[in-house]
Amino acid sequence: MERNSGTDRSSARGRAVLVAGVLGLVLAVGGCGASSDVSGGNEKAADGKAAPREGFADGPDGAGADEGGAASSARERADGKPSGSKAAPKPGTAATHVIRTASLSVEVRSVPKAVAAARAVAEGAGGLVATENTERLDDTYETSHLVLRVPQDRFQEVLRELAGSGKLLSRTSNAKDVTDQVVDVESRTATQRASVARVRELMDRAEKISDVVALEGELSSRQSDLESLLAQQSSLKDRTSLATITVDLTPPDAPDADGREEDPGFLDALGGGWDAFVTMLRWIAVAFGAAFPFLLTAALLALLVRRVLRARRAARGTVPAVTAPATGKDGASAH
């Protein structure tokens, strides 16, 4: 009996140890699963918190991003600023808008021919002559001022052709990046169009006259702002699509802008003296031509007076010669 009881106790202990081991194993497996679930849940929660931020930076992909974008849009509209944050543009998606200008001063032999050549170059490149001003300084010198508008992709080519048309005196070029300004104006234009559309919808739904009058004033104000933005957009489009080139064409030895020439030399002095001599002869000829009728009249009068005086003198000399013999006869007869 004692042996049976000892055997029962040892088997009971073995079963207890086995049950305890199984329970420990089950608890260990359950604990690992719970810890993995907790860590997985924490990671998902962290991802869920970070996802709206990423969506706010890259684009509104989730509800959190939509709420954040809507809140920021509401705040910016309340401040009078366009809605939407500036995200980093992806490569190849955002076009660059640049305003290019250049100024050339070229010395040419024939200004009219150079003007015709510059016009042909601009029109051949798909551009136009915006302004042309030709001025004649004197009988010899003539200058011309041109403003050309050419496409952006032909800008450098047109510059090379114009610079090679004569002796290049000066050249300046400038490029201004207005991409941010173009994007801002486009965004504001889209926002303003949506605002005008909303006011028009409210006007269609309005039933009271006071509401209609108030909405008409608001619509007029927003429509004016929209037209101003459209004008800015059109101006930017024109300046970014066509480059501006200013060309000054002058002949050799032309006076400066102040009308001053270079210091004269011997040949210049000789030429100036000859011009003065010829000018003097011209003025003398003009004066003689003007006085010739008077001189001719005076000469005729002088000749006539001279003849009259000669006739009188001749008449006085013949009168004593005739009367002298008569006196002698009378005297003889008197004797």
C-alpha positions as a Python dict, from the first residue, in 0.01 Angstrom:
ca = {
    (1, 'M'): (0, 0, 0),
    (2, 'E'): (285, 233, 87),
    (3, 'R'): (454, 158, -242),
    (4, 'N'): (131, 227, -434),
    (5, 'S'): (81, 556, -252),
    (6, 'G'): (442, 662, -325),
    (7, 'T'): (398, 573, -687),
    (8, 'D'): (75, 773, -706),
    (9, 'R'): (243, 1073, -545),
    (10, 'S'): (535, 1065, -788),
    (11, 'S'): (305, 1033, -1088),
    (12, 'A'): (91, 1317, -954),
    (13, 'R'): (400, 1531, -917),
    (14, 'G'): (506, 1445, -1273),
    (15, 'R'): (167, 1539, -1409),
    (16, 'A'): (174, 1864, -1211),
    (17, 'V'): (518, 1949, -1345),
    (18, 'L'): (400, 1865, -1698),
    (19, 'V'): (88, 2077, -1661),
    (20, 'A'): (294, 2362, -1519),
    (21, 'G'): (535, 2340, -1811),
    (22, 'V'): (250, 2339, -2065),
    (23, 'L'): (88, 2638, -1893),
    (24, 'G'): (420, 2824, -1890),
    (25, 'L'): (471, 2752, -2258),
    (26, 'V'): (118, 2870, -2340),
    (27, 'L'): (169, 3190, -2140),
    (28, 'A'): (504, 3255, -2308),
    (29, 'V'): (352, 3211, -2657),
    (30, 'G'): (59, 3434, -2565),
    (31, 'G'): (290, 3702, -2427),
    (32, 'C'): (500, 3706, -2744),
    (33, 'G'): (186, 3737, -2957),
    (34, 'A'): (54, 4019, -2741),
    (35, 'S'): (384, 4207, -2751),
    (36, 'S'): (400, 4170, -3129),
    (37, 'D'): (40, 4294, -3160),
    (38, 'V'): (116, 4590, -2935),
    (39, 'S'): (432, 4681, -3128),
    (40, 'G'): (247, 4640, -3458),
    (41, 'G'): (-31, 4860, -3332),
    (42, 'N'): (218, 5123, -3218),
    (43, 'E'): (389, 5119, -3556),
    (44, 'K'): (55, 5155, -3735),
    (45, 'A'): (-38, 5440, -3506),
    (46, 'A'): (295, 5607, -3574),
    (47, 'D'): (246, 5554, -3946),
    (48, 'G'): (-105, 5689, -3918),
    (49, 'K'): (25, 6004, -3747),
    (50, 'A'): (307, 6053, -3995),
    (51, 'A'): (90, 5983, -4300),
    (52, 'P'): (-106, 6309, -4282),
    (53, 'R'): (215, 6506, -4259),
    (54, 'E'): (357, 6333, -4562),
    (55, 'G'): (29, 6379, -4740),
    (56, 'F'): (38, 6752, -4651),
    (57, 'A'): (387, 6782, -4798),
    (58, 'D'): (338, 6570, -5109),
    (59, 'G'): (-34, 6593, -5169),
    (60, 'P'): (-372, 6545, -4997),
    (61, 'D'): (-392, 6161, -5000),
    (62, 'G'): (-575, 6110, -4669),
    (63, 'A'): (-851, 6259, -4465),
    (64, 'G'): (-604, 6421, -4226),
    (65, 'A'): (-436, 6592, -4519),
    (66, 'D'): (-771, 6714, -4649),
    (67, 'E'): (-859, 6859, -4310),
    (68, 'G'): (-515, 7023, -4277),
    (69, 'G'): (-537, 7161, -4631),
    (70, 'A'): (-887, 7290, -4573),
    (71, 'A'): (-783, 7458, -4247),
    (72, 'S'): (-479, 7622, -4405),
    (73, 'S'): (-689, 7726, -4705),
    (74, 'A'): (-946, 7884, -4477),
    (75, 'R'): (-677, 8072, -4283),
    (76, 'E'): (-507, 8198, -4598),
    (77, 'R'): (-837, 8308, -4751),
    (78, 'A'): (-918, 8494, -4430),
    (79, 'D'): (-582, 8671, -4459),
    (80, 'G'): (-645, 8751, -4826),
    (81, 'K'): (-374, 8514, -4954),
    (82, 'P'): (-417, 8243, -5216),
    (83, 'S'): (-490, 7896, -5079),
    (84, 'G'): (-257, 7602, -5115),
    (85, 'S'): (101, 7555, -5001),
    (86, 'K'): (392, 7563, -5241),
    (87, 'A'): (512, 7206, -5282),
    (88, 'A'): (848, 7127, -5431),
    (89, 'P'): (798, 7091, -5809),
    (90, 'K'): (885, 6754, -5952),
    (91, 'P'): (1158, 6747, -6216),
    (92, 'G'): (1018, 6789, -6565),
    (93, 'T'): (672, 6897, -6451),
    (94, 'A'): (720, 7273, -6385),
    (95, 'A'): (817, 7494, -6678),
    (96, 'T'): (1065, 7777, -6630),
    (97, 'H'): (946, 8124, -6728),
    (98, 'V'): (1222, 8375, -6808),
    (99, 'I'): (1208, 8734, -6937),
    (100, 'R'): (1504, 8799, -7168),
    (101, 'T'): (1617, 9143, -7285),
    (102, 'A'): (1923, 9262, -7478),
    (103, 'S'): (2065, 9589, -7609),
    (104, 'L'): (2304, 9628, -7904),
    (105, 'S'): (2490, 9924, -8051),
    (106, 'V'): (2625, 9855, -8399),
    (107, 'E'): (2818, 10077, -8642),
    (108, 'V'): (2715, 10013, -9002),
    (109, 'R'): (2805, 10165, -9337),
    (110, 'S'): (2447, 10214, -9455),
    (111, 'V'): (2179, 10266, -9192),
    (112, 'P'): (1877, 10208, -9425),
    (113, 'K'): (2020, 9876, -9546),
    (114, 'A'): (2099, 9769, -9189),
    (115, 'V'): (1743, 9856, -9080),
    (116, 'A'): (1599, 9646, -9362),
    (117, 'A'): (1831, 9356, -9270),
    (118, 'A'): (1734, 9373, -8901),
    (119, 'R'): (1364, 9373, -8992),
    (120, 'A'): (1417, 9069, -9216),
    (121, 'V'): (1604, 8883, -8939),
    (122, 'A'): (1329, 8949, -8683),
    (123, 'E'): (1046, 8851, -8916),
    (124, 'G'): (1237, 8546, -9037),
    (125, 'A'): (1268, 8425, -8679),
    (126, 'G'): (894, 8457, -8625),
    (127, 'G'): (911, 8792, -8446),
    (128, 'L'): (826, 9152, -8527),
    (129, 'V'): (954, 9510, -8516),
    (130, 'A'): (779, 9675, -8221),
    (131, 'T'): (938, 10022, -8258),
    (132, 'E'): (1141, 10193, -8530),
    (133, 'N'): (1277, 10547, -8496),
    (134, 'T'): (1510, 10691, -8762),
    (135, 'E'): (1667, 11034, -8707),
    (136, 'R'): (1875, 11243, -8946),
    (137, 'L'): (2135, 11446, -8757),
    (138, 'D'): (2249, 11652, -9056),
    (139, 'D'): (2285, 11615, -9431),
    (140, 'T'): (2540, 11336, -9386),
    (141, 'Y'): (2460, 11134, -9072),
    (142, 'E'): (2154, 10917, -9003),
    (143, 'T'): (2084, 10693, -8702),
    (144, 'S'): (1810, 10441, -8627),
    (145, 'H'): (1665, 10295, -8305),
    (146, 'L'): (1486, 9958, -8329),
    (147, 'V'): (1297, 9746, -8074),
    (148, 'L'): (1258, 9384, -8189),
    (149, 'R'): (1043, 9108, -8037),
    (150, 'V'): (1159, 8754, -8117),
    (151, 'P'): (1070, 8407, -7980),
    (152, 'Q'): (1270, 8287, -7681),
    (153, 'D'): (1417, 7987, -7864),
    (154, 'R'): (1557, 8211, -8142),
    (155, 'F'): (1693, 8480, -7907),
    (156, 'Q'): (2064, 8391, -7922),
    (157, 'E'): (2053, 8326, -8297),
    (158, 'V'): (1901, 8668, -8370),
    (159, 'L'): (2156, 8835, -8140),
    (160, 'R'): (2445, 8677, -8331),
    (161, 'E'): (2307, 8788, -8667),
    (162, 'L'): (2246, 9144, -8552),
    (163, 'A'): (2590, 9171, -8389),
    (164, 'G'): (2752, 9049, -8712),
    (165, 'S'): (2580, 9309, -8932),
    (166, 'G'): (2854, 9566, -8861),
    (167, 'K'): (3104, 9680, -8602),
    (168, 'L'): (2974, 9591, -8255),
    (169, 'L'): (3019, 9887, -8021),
    (170, 'S'): (2837, 9759, -7711),
    (171, 'R'): (2620, 9467, -7603),
    (172, 'T'): (2421, 9398, -7287),
    (173, 'S'): (2194, 9103, -7208),
    (174, 'N'): (1967, 9028, -6913),
    (175, 'A'): (1754, 8729, -6806),
    (176, 'K'): (1501, 8739, -6520),
    (177, 'D'): (1333, 8427, -6383),
    (178, 'V'): (964, 8498, -6313),
    (179, 'T'): (846, 8141, -6266),
    (180, 'D'): (726, 8206, -5910),
    (181, 'Q'): (539, 8515, -6022),
    (182, 'V'): (371, 8328, -6309),
    (183, 'V'): (264, 8043, -6080),
    (184, 'D'): (135, 8287, -5820),
    (185, 'V'): (-68, 8483, -6075),
    (186, 'E'): (-211, 8163, -6225),
    (187, 'S'): (-311, 8037, -5878),
    (188, 'R'): (-470, 8367, -5783),
    (189, 'T'): (-652, 8380, -6116),
    (190, 'A'): (-797, 8032, -6068),
    (191, 'T'): (-904, 8118, -5712),
    (192, 'Q'): (-1061, 8444, -5825),
    (193, 'R'): (-1251, 8269, -6105),
    (194, 'A'): (-1393, 8020, -5857),
    (195, 'S'): (-1488, 8308, -5628),
    (196, 'V'): (-1670, 8488, -5909),
    (197, 'A'): (-1851, 8166, -5999),
    (198, 'R'): (-1965, 8120, -5637),
    (199, 'V'): (-2097, 8476, -5618),
    (200, 'R'): (-2290, 8421, -5941),
    (201, 'E'): (-2443, 8104, -5800),
    (202, 'L'): (-2548, 8294, -5490),
    (203, 'M'): (-2702, 8562, -5710),
    (204, 'D'): (-2904, 8297, -5892),
    (205, 'R'): (-3034, 8164, -5560),
    (206, 'A'): (-3097, 8505, -5400),
    (207, 'E'): (-3462, 8602, -5357),
    (208, 'K'): (-3442, 8938, -5178),
    (209, 'I'): (-3355, 9256, -5362),
    (210, 'S'): (-3116, 9364, -5087),
    (211, 'D'): (-2925, 9038, -5124),
    (212, 'V'): (-2910, 9079, -5501),
    (213, 'V'): (-2779, 9435, -5470),
    (214, 'A'): (-2513, 9332, -5218),
    (215, 'L'): (-2407, 9038, -5433),
    (216, 'E'): (-2388, 9258, -5742),
    (217, 'G'): (-2144, 9491, -5566),
    (218, 'E'): (-1937, 9197, -5449),
    (219, 'L'): (-1943, 9045, -5798),
    (220, 'S'): (-1830, 9374, -5954),
    (221, 'S'): (-1538, 9400, -5711),
    (222, 'R'): (-1427, 9042, -5766),
    (223, 'Q'): (-1469, 9070, -6140),
    (224, 'S'): (-1244, 9379, -6140),
    (225, 'D'): (-979, 9188, -5945),
    (226, 'L'): (-1007, 8900, -6189),
    (227, 'E'): (-959, 9130, -6488),
    (228, 'S'): (-650, 9279, -6325),
    (229, 'L'): (-505, 8932, -6269),
    (230, 'L'): (-584, 8835, -6628),
    (231, 'A'): (-402, 9147, -6751),
    (232, 'Q'): (-98, 9055, -6542),
    (233, 'Q'): (-112, 8701, -6672),
    (234, 'S'): (-131, 8822, -7033),
    (235, 'S'): (161, 9060, -6982),
    (236, 'L'): (375, 8787, -6828),
    (237, 'K'): (287, 8549, -7108),
    (238, 'D'): (385, 8806, -7371),
    (239, 'R'): (716, 8893, -7206),
    (240, 'T'): (811, 8531, -7140),
    (241, 'S'): (717, 8407, -7487),
    (242, 'L'): (888, 8690, -7681),
    (243, 'A'): (1229, 8834, -7596),
    (244, 'T'): (1301, 9205, -7642),
    (245, 'I'): (1609, 9326, -7835),
    (246, 'T'): (1695, 9697, -7862),
    (247, 'V'): (1927, 9789, -8152),
    (248, 'D'): (2096, 10126, -8216),
    (249, 'L'): (2241, 10162, -8568),
    (250, 'T'): (2488, 10444, -8639),
    (251, 'P'): (2714, 10522, -8939),
    (252, 'P'): (3092, 10567, -8908),
    (253, 'D'): (3214, 10901, -8768),
    (254, 'A'): (2865, 10993, -8658),
    (255, 'P'): (2830, 11257, -8382),
    (256, 'D'): (2768, 11144, -8028),
    (257, 'A'): (2433, 11159, -7857),
    (258, 'D'): (2525, 11513, -7740),
    (259, 'G'): (2607, 11617, -8096),
    (260, 'R'): (2983, 11632, -8031),
    (261, 'E'): (3233, 11488, -8278),
    (262, 'E'): (3588, 11369, -8221),
    (263, 'D'): (3883, 11611, -8216),
    (264, 'P'): (3946, 11743, -8573),
    (265, 'G'): (4271, 11678, -8760),
    (266, 'F'): (4452, 11843, -9051),
    (267, 'L'): (4225, 11692, -9313),
    (268, 'D'): (3922, 11793, -9114),
    (269, 'A'): (4056, 12151, -9090),
    (270, 'L'): (4136, 12157, -9463),
    (271, 'G'): (3793, 12032, -9547),
    (272, 'G'): (3636, 12286, -9313),
    (273, 'G'): (3837, 12570, -9471),
    (274, 'W'): (3740, 12464, -9822),
    (275, 'D'): (3375, 12444, -9719),
    (276, 'A'): (3401, 12794, -9570),
    (277, 'F'): (3564, 12928, -9889),
    (278, 'V'): (3298, 12775, -10109),
    (279, 'T'): (3031, 12907, -9877),
    (280, 'M'): (3181, 13257, -9898),
    (281, 'L'): (3182, 13242, -10278),
    (282, 'R'): (2821, 13134, -10273),
    (283, 'W'): (2723, 13424, -10051),
    (284, 'I'): (2917, 13668, -10270),
    (285, 'A'): (2742, 13533, -10578),
    (286, 'V'): (2408, 13562, -10404),
    (287, 'A'): (2482, 13921, -10297),
    (288, 'F'): (2600, 14015, -10647),
    (289, 'G'): (2289, 13862, -10798),
    (290, 'A'): (2071, 14053, -10559),
    (291, 'A'): (2252, 14386, -10627),
    (292, 'F'): (2295, 14342, -11002),
    (293, 'P'): (1966, 14508, -11104),
    (294, 'F'): (2045, 14811, -10891),
    (295, 'L'): (2402, 14832, -11024),
    (296, 'L'): (2281, 14807, -11382),
    (297, 'T'): (2029, 15085, -11330),
    (298, 'A'): (2290, 15304, -11164),
    (299, 'A'): (2534, 15242, -11454),
    (300, 'L'): (2272, 15340, -11713),
    (301, 'L'): (2188, 15656, -11521),
    (302, 'A'): (2555, 15745, -11490),
    (303, 'L'): (2606, 15693, -11866),
    (304, 'L'): (2306, 15909, -11947),
    (305, 'V'): (2422, 16189, -11718),
    (306, 'R'): (2767, 16173, -11871),
    (307, 'R'): (2631, 16212, -12222),
    (308, 'V'): (2413, 16505, -12119),
    (309, 'L'): (2709, 16682, -11963),
    (310, 'R'): (2924, 16625, -12271),
    (311, 'A'): (2651, 16768, -12493),
    (312, 'R'): (2629, 17082, -12280),
    (313, 'R'): (3004, 17130, -12282),
    (314, 'A'): (3013, 17095, -12661),
    (315, 'A'): (2736, 17348, -12700),
    (316, 'R'): (2919, 17603, -12485),
    (317, 'G'): (3239, 17564, -12690),
    (318, 'T'): (3071, 17632, -13032),
    (319, 'V'): (2888, 17954, -12934),
    (320, 'P'): (3204, 18185, -12902),
    (321, 'A'): (3350, 18053, -13227),
    (322, 'V'): (3044, 18167, -13421),
    (323, 'T'): (3008, 18517, -13267),
    (324, 'A'): (3377, 18623, -13297),
    (325, 'P'): (3382, 18696, -13685),
    (326, 'A'): (3069, 18908, -13667),
    (327, 'T'): (3228, 19136, -13414),
    (328, 'G'): (3534, 19182, -13640),
    (329, 'K'): (3321, 19287, -13942),
    (330, 'D'): (3138, 19538, -13735),
    (331, 'G'): (3467, 19672, -13611),
    (332, 'A'): (3604, 19690, -13960),
    (333, 'S'): (3304, 19866, -14085),
    (334, 'A'): (3332, 20091, -13788),
    (335, 'H'): (3685, 20185, -13889),
}
